[in-house]
Amino acid sequence: MLATQQRRVHEAVVMKVLGATRARIAGIFAWEFRGLGARHRDCRPGRRHAGAYLVVQRLMGLDWIFLPMVAVGVALGAMALTLAFGLAGTLAALRQRPLALLRNE
């Protein structure tokens, strides 16, 4: 799932040669980053809340109140940011000309 940028460009070029459109390739990469964002969202929420509790209660000396809607909003925001930055990073892969890359292999 965590492909390097060079690998992502190569995959996009191969998909273009096989006839995939830019929208189709962007959709494939979007699914990859949605999965990555969902993994970040679902990764040990109890541990995150315990860390927040320790920082707020012990280090700051403040009262800690769990707000589930805020937690859900932050998790969905992180997922959306992962998707947005991931797709922004794949724009170079979508702009790459197949002939230029395949000629160098």
Buried (B, 14 or more C-beta within 10 A) or exposed (E): EEBEEEEBBBBBBBBBEEEBEBEEBBEBBBEBBBEBBBEEBEEEEEEEBEEEEEEBEEEEEEEEEEEEEEBEEEBEEBBEEBBEEBBEEBEEBBEBEBEEBEEEE
